[in-house]
């Protein structure tokens, strides 16, 4: 599933600069509590500046929060978790979010 929210850009500094574009998706987007899924960020900068990526979420953890593709481990409780990637070209940022559903362990 691709991120459902639109990219938001924030400019830092005075130099005119087009914001990067970032799209995120998860595979799969439903995961058992305590298990992992992979989140992906596709980002590009119209000005061809190098980009850094930062992942964040209020719950769960990332294997490497600065990689474009990383494993995210779900928390031990049910619910929906927003997972966000921020692309930064040094003066402008853009972000996109995907929702991951966390379900309790399957009962035998």
ZAPA-634317 format. One record per residue: x, y, z of N, C-alpha, C in turn. Coordinates in pm, whole numbers, padded with zeros to 5 digits, always signed. Each point is the difference from the previous one (the first is absolute). Example, Ala and Ser with C-alpha at 12.3 -4.5 7.8 and 13.67 -1.06 7.14 Angstrom:
% ZAPA-634317
+01319-00569+00780-00089+00119+00000+00090+00120+00000;-00035+00105-00072+00082+00119+00006-00077+00109+00073;
This chain:
% ZAPA-634317
+00085-00116+00000-00085+00116+00000+00089+00123+00000;-00033+00097-00082+00074+00124-00003-00050+00092+00109;+00085+00093+00042-00037+00096+00102-00127+00074-00038;-00088+00018+00095-00130+00058-00028-00002+00151+00013;+00099+00057+00065-00001+00144+00017+00085+00066-00107;-00031+00123-00031+00078+00071-00101+00132+00045+00061;+00098+00020-00086+00131+00046+00047-00012+00141+00053;+00065+00026+00111+00000+00133+00059+00142+00053-00007;+00016+00123-00043+00134+00056-00015+00019+00116+00095;+00121+00015+00048+00035+00110+00088+00135+00052-00044;+00009+00129-00028+00126+00058-00045+00073+00063+00117;+00131-00027+00007+00086+00062+00100+00099+00089-00075;+00016+00122+00042+00094+00090-00066-00069+00081-00108;+00075+00087-00067-00058+00093-00095+00015-00041-00145;+00090-00094-00032+00024-00037-00139-00121-00070-00060;-00047+00043-00120-00112-00069-00062+00042-00142-00040;-00086-00093+00027+00035-00139-00022-00129-00081-00005;-00018-00080-00103-00119-00085-00008+00014-00113+00102;-00109-00036+00067+00009-00107+00099+00020-00136-00066;+00063-00092+00072+00009-00137-00051-00138-00063-00004;-00010-00112-00067-00123-00079-00001+00032-00133+00067;-00091-00046+00085+00021-00127+00067-00131-00078+00003;+00008-00127-00035-00114-00092+00003+00041-00117+00088;-00091-00047+00083+00032-00112+00088-00101-00113-00018;+00046-00121+00023-00090-00114+00000+00055-00108+00093;-00089-00091+00038+00036-00110+00088-00033-00132-00069;+00070-00105+00039-00023-00131-00060+00035-00109+00101;-00100-00058+00070-00143+00030-00005-00035+00117+00091;-00126+00046-00009-00046+00114+00080-00082-00042+00121;-00017-00130+00017-00061-00055+00121+00101-00099+00056;+00030+00014+00129+00104-00083+00062-00044-00042+00139;+00044-00117+00041-00029-00051+00133+00081+00078+00103;-00058+00024+00118+00069+00071+00107+00135-00065+00027;+00105+00082+00008+00135-00049+00027+00075-00052-00122;-00067-00010-00115+00064-00048-00123+00042+00118-00087;+00066-00029-00112+00056+00105-00085-00065+00006-00138;+00012+00116-00060-00036+00023-00139+00109+00089-00059;-00003+00020-00130+00099+00086-00065-00071+00126-00048;+00060+00116+00030-00050+00128-00050+00100+00054-00101;-00054+00062-00104+00081+00049-00112-00028+00149-00021;+00103+00077-00029-00016+00141-00037+00065+00021-00136;-00078+00051-00094+00055+00041-00128+00004+00152+00005;+00119+00057-00012+00014+00145+00010+00087+00052-00113;-00036+00118-00050+00082+00065-00102-00005+00150+00022;+00105+00067-00042+00009+00144+00014+00002+00063-00138;-00095+00091-00031-00004+00062-00133+00125+00082-00031;+00072+00043+00104+00122+00078-00018+00125-00088-00002;-00023-00131+00006+00108-00100-00003+00098+00013+00117;-00050+00049+00111+00082+00006+00121-00004-00136+00069;+00107-00037+00071-00003-00126+00074-00104+00007+00112;-00064-00113+00025-00104-00007+00101+00040-00092+00115;-00045+00036+00119+00006-00093+00113-00143-00038+00034;-00016-00120+00053-00132-00051+00040+00002-00024+00150;-00110+00035+00067-00019-00030+00142-00138-00061+00019;-00007-00117+00060-00127-00066+00032-00036+00032+00144;-00131+00010+00027-00046+00017+00138-00137-00065+00016;-00030-00038+00124-00131-00055+00037-00013+00015+00151;-00123+00016+00049-00020+00015+00145+00011-00133+00073;-00002-00111-00074+00012-00132+00061+00078-00090-00095;+00056-00107+00053+00080-00091-00083+00142+00051-00012;+00081-00073-00078+00140+00040-00017+00048-00033-00141;+00104+00071-00043+00058-00016-00132+00136-00069+00010;+00031-00086-00097+00133-00060-00006+00103+00107-00031;-00032+00092-00094+00089+00110-00035-00086+00117-00047;-00021+00098+00086-00092+00110-00028+00051+00100-00103;+00119-00023-00057+00051+00093-00101+00016-00066-00138;-00054-00120-00016+00005-00069-00130-00132+00017-00074;+00005-00001-00132-00122+00013-00080-00092-00122+00014;+00058-00114+00027-00077-00123+00024+00050-00059+00131;-00092-00023+00093+00041-00052+00129-00110-00085+00061;+00040-00084+00092-00096-00083+00073-00055+00080+00117;-00132-00008+00018-00066+00063+00114-00064-00111+00083;+00030-00003+00130-00056-00100+00090-00116+00063+00076;-00115-00067-00007-00123+00050+00062+00009-00006+00152;-00075+00087+00068-00007-00008+00146-00078-00125+00041;-00003-00028+00129-00064-00121+00052-00151+00016+00017;-00057+00110-00046-00145+00021+00017-00067+00025-00135;-00131-00031-00004-00081+00022-00121-00018+00149-00026;-00031+00032-00125-00034+00137-00035+00056+00038-00135;-00016+00126-00033+00054+00055-00124+00115+00093+00036;+00108-00008-00078+00118+00082+00026+00035+00076-00128;+00013+00132+00012+00046+00082-00112+00152-00007-00005;+00052-00036-00116+00144-00007-00022+00034+00105-00106;+00093+00089+00033+00029+00116-00085+00145+00000-00045;+00021+00036-00126+00135+00023-00053+00012+00147-00035;+00112+00061+00039+00031+00139-00033+00122-00001-00091;-00013+00066-00116+00112+00018-00092+00051+00142+00017;+00131+00016+00013+00061+00130+00028+00114+00024-00099;-00004+00114-00072+00108+00031-00093+00096+00105+00057;-00010+00025+00129+00089+00096+00065-00064+00135+00022;-00105+00033-00077-00068+00128+00022-00152-00014-00002;-00051-00106-00060-00144-00022-00007-00028-00146+00033;-00109-00024+00072-00039-00138+00031-00138-00028-00057;-00027-00128-00020-00133-00047-00038-00024-00130+00074;-00124-00028+00034-00030-00123+00073-00122-00068-00058;-00011-00128+00030-00117-00078-00039-00015-00110+00104;-00125-00040+00022-00033-00094+00106-00082-00116-00054;+00024-00118+00055-00080-00118-00031-00053-00055+00133;-00120-00057-00003-00062-00057+00119+00021-00152-00001;+00053-00052+00110+00020-00145+00014-00094-00050+00110;-00071-00108-00030-00091-00061+00097+00073-00110+00074;-00005+00007+00134+00064-00100+00086-00111-00083+00063;+00009-00131-00017-00101-00093+00054+00066-00089+00105;-00081-00040+00099+00048-00091+00103+00042-00133-00059;+00079-00077+00074+00045-00130-00052-00119-00091-00031;+00016-00081-00102-00104-00096-00037-00012-00106+00108;-00123-00036+00030-00024-00103+00102-00006-00136-00068;+00062-00101+00062+00001-00134-00062-00138-00063-00005;
